[in-house]
Amino acid sequence: IELAAQPTAPPTAPKGRGNTAARAPEARAHEDLYAAAVDVVAGDRKVSTGHLHRRLGISEAIAAGLIERMEREGLVGPANMFGRRTIHVQQPASDPPRSRSAA
């Protein structure tokens, strides 16, 4: 049995890749999400994909990407052998510490 070679189409750029105006709202939304994630980590003093997933209503994969960015930017440390990270970002002075009890 001989298989005919399937013609392949040349790769095309995903929509919006070349158009910076089309990417601007998406980039702004991503920056807003990152800022919200930093606020959660700074306020709750807890950094984990599950915590960001629950607090922000995002997938754990997106939360992992946000945490990796925080690590690259020096806001959190690398995970230790137990998976815990040190938090270098300071809690805002105007925000009181959040209690762990459910309100």
N, CA, C and O atoms as a DFTB+ gen file, in Angstrom:
412 C
 N C O
     1  1       0.861      -1.177       0.000
     2  2       0.000       0.000       0.000
     3  2       0.895       1.223       0.000
     4  3       1.815       1.356       0.807
     5  1       0.600       2.091      -0.912
     6  2       1.342       3.344      -0.996
     7  2       0.479       4.476      -0.488
     8  3      -0.685       4.596      -0.870
     9  1       1.041       5.303       0.368
    10  2       0.314       6.468       0.869
    11  2       0.721       7.683       0.070
    12  3       1.905       7.963      -0.118
    13  1      -0.269       8.387      -0.388
    14  2       0.012       9.609      -1.145
    15  2       0.436      10.696      -0.174
    16  3      -0.133      10.833       0.909
    17  1       1.427      11.456      -0.566
    18  2       1.890      12.566       0.277
    19  2       0.806      13.630       0.337
    20  3       0.270      14.050      -0.689
    21  1       0.500      14.047       1.518
    22  2      -0.512      15.083       1.704
    23  2       0.131      16.442       1.482
    24  3       1.180      16.728       2.059
    25  1      -0.473      17.277       0.665
    26  2       0.085      18.621       0.487
    27  2      -0.041      19.400       1.787
    28  3      -1.075      19.364       2.454
    29  1       1.002      20.086       2.126
    30  2       0.964      20.873       3.356
    31  2       0.873      22.343       3.012
    32  3       1.565      22.845       2.127
    33  1       0.024      22.997       3.717
    34  2      -0.126      24.436       3.515
    35  2       1.005      25.147       4.239
    36  3       1.457      24.678       5.283
    37  1       1.467      26.264       3.709
    38  2       2.511      27.000       4.429
    39  2       1.969      27.483       5.766
    40  3       0.795      27.840       5.870
    41  1       2.820      27.497       6.792
    42  2       2.324      27.942       8.098
    43  2       1.879      29.396       8.039
    44  3       2.501      30.239       7.393
    45  1       0.801      29.651       8.725
    46  2       0.292      31.016       8.779
    47  2       0.395      31.527      10.198
    48  3       0.312      30.762      11.159
    49  1       0.572      32.807      10.316
    50  2       0.658      33.422      11.642
    51  2      -0.726      33.439      12.268
    52  3      -1.712      33.697      11.577
    53  1      -0.816      33.171      13.554
    54  2      -2.119      33.261      14.223
    55  2      -2.695      34.665      14.085
    56  3      -1.960      35.648      13.988
    57  1      -3.997      34.737      14.078
    58  2      -4.651      36.039      13.952
    59  2      -4.231      36.954      15.083
    60  3      -4.139      36.534      16.236
    61  1      -3.979      38.198      14.747
    62  2      -3.646      39.186      15.747
    63  2      -2.161      39.269      16.065
    64  3      -1.747      40.174      16.790
    65  1      -1.349      38.360      15.552
    66  2       0.079      38.376      15.872
    67  2       0.772      39.597      15.277
    68  3       1.614      40.205      15.939
    69  1       0.443      39.962      14.065
    70  2       1.123      41.075      13.432
    71  2       0.477      42.419      13.709
    72  3       1.071      43.467      13.456
    73  1      -0.713      42.387      14.217
    74  2      -1.471      43.615      14.426
    75  2      -1.393      43.999      15.904
    76  3      -2.090      43.423      16.740
    77  1      -0.549      44.965      16.216
    78  2      -0.383      45.351      17.619
    79  2      -1.637      45.999      18.182
    80  3      -1.888      45.915      19.384
    81  1      -2.426      46.642      17.337
    82  2      -3.667      47.251      17.812
    83  2      -4.644      46.176      18.275
    84  3      -5.388      46.377      19.236
    85  1      -4.640      45.029      17.586
    86  2      -5.535      43.940      17.975
    87  2      -5.050      43.280      19.265
    88  3      -5.861      42.770      20.037
    89  1      -3.730      43.283      19.508
    90  2      -3.187      42.655      20.709
    91  2      -3.256      43.556      21.930
    92  3      -3.175      43.060      23.053
    93  1      -3.399      44.839      21.754
    94  2      -3.356      45.777      22.880
    95  2      -4.380      45.438      23.964
    96  3      -3.993      45.378      25.131
    97  1      -5.648      45.215      23.658
    98  2      -6.596      44.870      24.727
    99  2      -6.245      43.551      25.409
   100  3      -6.404      43.415      26.622
   101  1      -5.766      42.577      24.629
   102  2      -5.382      41.285      25.203
   103  2      -4.183      41.451      26.131
   104  3      -4.154      40.871      27.216
   105  1      -3.209      42.228      25.719
   106  2      -2.021      42.465      26.551
   107  2      -2.397      43.230      27.815
   108  3      -1.884      42.945      28.897
   109  1      -3.276      44.184      27.674
   110  2      -3.722      44.963      28.833
   111  2      -4.452      44.062      29.823
   112  3      -4.261      44.183      31.033
   113  1      -5.283      43.165      29.316
   114  2      -6.014      42.237      30.190
   115  2      -5.035      41.309      30.906
   116  3      -5.218      40.998      32.083
   117  1      -3.992      40.864      30.193
   118  2      -2.992      39.997      30.821
   119  2      -2.230      40.751      31.904
   120  3      -1.959      40.196      32.968
   121  1      -1.883      42.004      31.646
   122  2      -1.184      42.813      32.649
   123  2      -2.073      43.059      33.866
   124  3      -1.595      43.044      35.001
   125  1      -3.364      43.287      33.629
   126  2      -4.307      43.471      34.745
   127  2      -4.404      42.195      35.580
   128  3      -4.459      42.252      36.809
   129  1      -4.425      41.042      34.904
   130  2      -4.481      39.764      35.610
   131  2      -3.206      39.553      36.425
   132  3      -3.265      39.077      37.559
   133  1      -2.057      39.904      35.853
   134  2      -0.786      39.765      36.571
   135  2      -0.771      40.673      37.796
   136  3      -0.344      40.257      38.873
   137  1      -1.232      41.900      37.638
   138  2      -1.283      42.836      38.771
   139  2      -2.205      42.309      39.864
   140  3      -1.895      42.433      41.049
   141  1      -3.335      41.722      39.477
   142  2      -4.255      41.153      40.457
   143  2      -3.599      39.974      41.174
   144  3      -3.782      39.806      42.379
   145  1      -2.837      39.155      40.443
   146  2      -2.157      38.015      41.058
   147  2      -1.102      38.489      42.054
   148  3      -0.961      37.910      43.132
   149  1      -0.368      39.531      41.702
   150  2       0.636      40.083      42.624
   151  2      -0.049      40.624      43.871
   152  3       0.452      40.441      44.980
   153  1      -1.187      41.286      43.702
   154  2      -1.942      41.791      44.854
   155  2      -2.395      40.661      45.774
   156  3      -2.335      40.790      46.997
   157  1      -2.847      39.558      45.189
   158  2      -3.291      38.407      45.986
   159  2      -2.113      37.836      46.769
   160  3      -2.227      37.567      47.964
   161  1      -0.979      37.652      46.089
   162  2       0.198      37.097      46.762
   163  2       0.677      38.030      47.868
   164  3       1.006      37.575      48.964
   165  1       0.718      39.325      47.592
   166  2       1.183      40.290      48.594
   167  2       0.214      40.372      49.769
   168  3       0.647      40.447      50.919
   169  1      -1.066      40.358      49.504
   170  2      -2.057      40.495      50.567
   171  2      -2.232      39.250      51.399
   172  3      -2.329      39.322      52.624
   173  1      -2.274      38.095      50.734
   174  2      -2.522      36.837      51.449
   175  2      -1.239      36.189      51.954
   176  3      -1.278      35.283      52.786
   177  1      -0.104      36.658      51.448
   178  2       1.197      36.085      51.812
   179  2       1.222      34.589      51.530
   180  3       1.776      33.808      52.304
   181  1       0.619      34.202      50.418
   182  2       0.556      32.804      50.017
   183  2       0.689      32.741      48.503
   184  3      -0.024      33.440      47.783
   185  1       1.599      31.908      48.023
   186  2       1.765      31.777      46.580
   187  2       1.707      30.299      46.197
   188  3       2.578      29.502      46.545
   189  1       0.653      29.973      45.473
   190  2       0.511      28.624      44.922
   191  2      -0.458      28.711      43.748
   192  3      -1.297      29.609      43.670
   193  1      -0.315      27.751      42.840
   194  2      -1.207      27.761      41.683
   195  2      -2.650      27.559      42.122
   196  3      -3.559      28.202      41.596
   197  1      -2.862      26.664      43.087
   198  2      -4.227      26.414      43.566
   199  2      -4.852      27.638      44.199
   200  3      -6.037      27.909      44.007
   201  1      -4.053      28.380      44.957
   202  2      -4.573      29.578      45.624
   203  2      -4.969      30.633      44.593
   204  3      -6.051      31.213      44.687
   205  1      -4.100      30.887      43.607
   206  2      -4.452      31.865      42.564
   207  2      -5.632      31.368      41.739
   208  3      -6.482      32.159      41.330
   209  1      -5.686      30.067      41.493
   210  2      -6.804      29.476      40.751
   211  2      -8.130      29.762      41.457
   212  3      -9.108      30.159      40.823
   213  1      -8.150      29.556      42.762
   214  2      -9.386      29.784      43.528
   215  2      -9.707      31.272      43.657
   216  3     -10.854      31.679      43.468
   217  1      -8.707      32.078      43.974
   218  2      -8.948      33.496      44.236
   219  2      -9.300      34.282      42.976
   220  3     -10.141      35.179      43.021
   221  1      -8.654      33.947      41.839
   222  2      -8.856      34.727      40.620
   223  2      -9.765      34.044      39.604
   224  3     -10.148      34.651      38.604
   225  1     -10.106      32.796      39.857
   226  2     -10.983      32.086      38.922
   227  2     -10.316      31.807      37.588
   228  3     -10.954      31.905      36.540
   229  1      -9.038      31.460      37.619
   230  2      -8.288      31.167      36.403
   231  2      -7.823      29.719      36.447
   232  3      -7.890      29.073      37.493
   233  1      -7.355      29.210      35.319
   234  2      -6.857      27.838      35.302
   235  2      -5.535      27.755      36.055
   236  3      -4.828      28.752      36.204
   237  1      -5.214      26.564      36.522
   238  2      -3.956      26.382      37.229
   239  2      -2.766      26.563      36.295
   240  3      -1.688      26.953      36.745
   241  1      -2.939      26.290      35.007
   242  2      -1.854      26.495      34.048
   243  2      -1.529      27.984      33.915
   244  3      -0.360      28.366      33.871
   245  1      -2.552      28.812      33.850
   246  2      -2.332      30.259      33.777
   247  2      -1.720      30.750      35.081
   248  3      -0.818      31.587      35.071
   249  1      -2.210      30.231      36.203
   250  2      -1.657      30.605      37.505
   251  2      -0.175      30.241      37.585
   252  3       0.622      31.008      38.125
   253  1       0.197      29.082      37.055
   254  2       1.600      28.667      37.066
   255  2       2.452      29.625      36.243
   256  3       3.570      29.958      36.636
   257  1       1.932      30.065      35.112
   258  2       2.662      31.029      34.293
   259  2       2.854      32.358      35.008
   260  3       3.912      32.979      34.902
   261  1       1.838      32.791      35.730
   262  2       1.942      34.041      36.487
   263  2       2.973      33.915      37.601
   264  3       3.738      34.848      37.846
   265  1       2.999      32.771      38.277
   266  2       3.972      32.556      39.351
   267  2       5.386      32.494      38.780
   268  3       6.320      33.023      39.383
   269  1       5.548      31.857      37.628
   270  2       6.871      31.821      36.989
   271  2       7.345      33.227      36.647
   272  3       8.525      33.543      36.805
   273  1       6.436      34.066      36.181
   274  2       6.806      35.457      35.879
   275  2       7.196      36.200      37.160
   276  3       8.160      36.965      37.169
   277  1       6.443      35.971      38.236
   278  2       6.782      36.603      39.514
   279  2       8.178      36.172      39.966
   280  3       8.936      36.971      40.516
   281  1       8.505      34.911      39.730
   282  2       9.835      34.424      40.108
   283  2      10.911      35.092      39.244
   284  3      11.942      35.519      39.764
   285  1      10.679      35.183      37.933
   286  2      11.649      35.841      37.038
   287  2      11.877      37.290      37.432
   288  3      12.990      37.803      37.320
   289  1      10.818      37.951      37.893
   290  2      10.908      39.367      38.256
   291  2      11.345      39.572      39.710
   292  3      11.444      40.709      40.170
   293  1      11.601      38.498      40.421
   294  2      12.123      38.596      41.777
   295  2      11.088      38.880      42.855
   296  3      11.451      39.253      43.970
   297  1       9.819      38.715      42.547
   298  2       8.771      38.968      43.541
   299  2       8.589      37.783      44.482
   300  3       8.210      37.958      45.640
   301  1       8.858      36.586      43.988
   302  2       8.829      35.385      44.813
   303  2      10.091      34.582      44.529
   304  3      10.686      34.701      43.458
   305  1      10.488      33.773      45.486
   306  2      11.669      32.944      45.309
   307  2      11.317      31.633      44.631
   308  3      10.143      31.329      44.425
   309  1      12.339      30.855      44.283
   310  2      12.080      29.538      43.688
   311  2      11.483      28.595      44.720
   312  3      11.644      28.791      45.925
   313  1      10.804      27.587      44.243
   314  2      10.207      26.595      45.142
   315  2      11.316      25.787      45.807
   316  3      12.273      25.369      45.155
   317  1      11.174      25.572      47.116
   318  2      12.160      24.752      47.824
   319  2      11.772      23.283      47.670
   320  3      10.870      22.953      46.900
   321  1      12.446      22.414      48.394
   322  2      12.190      20.979      48.243
   323  2      10.786      20.573      48.693
   324  3      10.330      19.476      48.372
   325  1      10.106      21.436      49.423
   326  2       8.737      21.168      49.859
   327  2       7.710      21.882      48.986
   328  3       6.509      21.769      49.230
   329  1       8.166      22.614      47.975
   330  2       7.277      23.337      47.078
   331  2       6.894      24.720      47.572
   332  3       6.074      25.393      46.948
   333  1       7.469      25.149      48.674
   334  2       7.143      26.469      49.224
   335  2       8.083      27.521      48.644
   336  3       9.233      27.240      48.308
   337  1       7.564      28.728      48.538
   338  2       8.331      29.839      47.989
   339  2       8.390      30.974      48.993
   340  3       7.443      31.196      49.748
   341  1       9.500      31.686      49.000
   342  2       9.568      32.895      49.816
   343  2       8.919      34.023      49.028
   344  3       9.019      34.078      47.803
   345  1       8.261      34.910      49.735
   346  2       7.565      36.030      49.103
   347  2       8.373      37.289      49.383
   348  3       8.548      37.683      50.536
   349  1       8.865      37.918      48.315
   350  2       9.693      39.108      48.449
   351  2       8.893      40.397      48.290
   352  3       9.332      41.456      48.741
   353  1       7.731      40.321      47.659
   354  2       6.913      41.511      47.449
   355  2       6.304      41.910      48.789
   356  3       5.862      41.058      49.560
   357  1       6.288      43.199      49.055
   358  2       5.786      43.703      50.334
   359  2       4.275      43.864      50.294
   360  3       3.692      44.211      49.266
   361  1       3.666      43.607      51.423
   362  2       2.232      43.804      51.560
   363  2       1.960      45.303      51.566
   364  3       2.676      46.054      52.229
   365  1       0.939      45.753      50.840
   366  2       0.612      47.180      50.860
   367  2       0.336      47.657      52.279
   368  3      -0.361      46.982      53.037
   369  1       0.880      48.820      52.645
   370  2       0.730      49.350      54.003
   371  2      -0.719      49.700      54.324
   372  3      -1.128      49.640      55.484
   373  1      -1.491      50.062      53.319
   374  2      -2.877      50.472      53.559
   375  2      -3.799      49.281      53.807
   376  3      -4.887      49.444      54.360
   377  1      -3.369      48.076      53.399
   378  2      -4.216      46.898      53.575
   379  2      -3.876      46.192      54.881
   380  3      -2.716      45.847      55.108
   381  1      -4.865      45.969      55.745
   382  2      -4.600      45.184      56.955
   383  2      -4.413      43.716      56.566
   384  3      -4.921      43.295      55.527
   385  1      -3.705      42.936      57.364
   386  2      -3.540      41.506      57.053
   387  2      -4.891      40.832      56.980
   388  3      -5.776      41.118      57.786
   389  1      -5.058      39.940      56.022
   390  2      -6.318      39.216      55.871
   391  2      -6.353      38.059      56.846
   392  3      -5.356      37.365      57.048
   393  1      -7.511      37.860      57.445
   394  2      -7.632      36.737      58.372
   395  2      -7.892      35.467      57.570
   396  3      -8.362      35.525      56.433
   397  1      -7.587      34.345      58.159
   398  2      -7.773      33.069      57.485
   399  2      -9.170      32.502      57.717
   400  3      -9.541      31.510      57.090
   401  1      -9.948      33.114      58.606
   402  2     -11.280      32.604      58.884
   403  2     -12.249      33.063      57.785
   404  3     -12.077      34.124      57.186
   405  1     -13.239      32.259      57.547
   406  2     -14.251      32.605      56.529
   407  2     -15.215      33.623      57.122
   408  3     -15.650      33.510      58.268
   409  1     -15.527      34.599      56.322
   410  2     -16.438      35.641      56.806
   411  2     -17.833      35.421      56.313
   412  3     -18.729      36.205      56.625
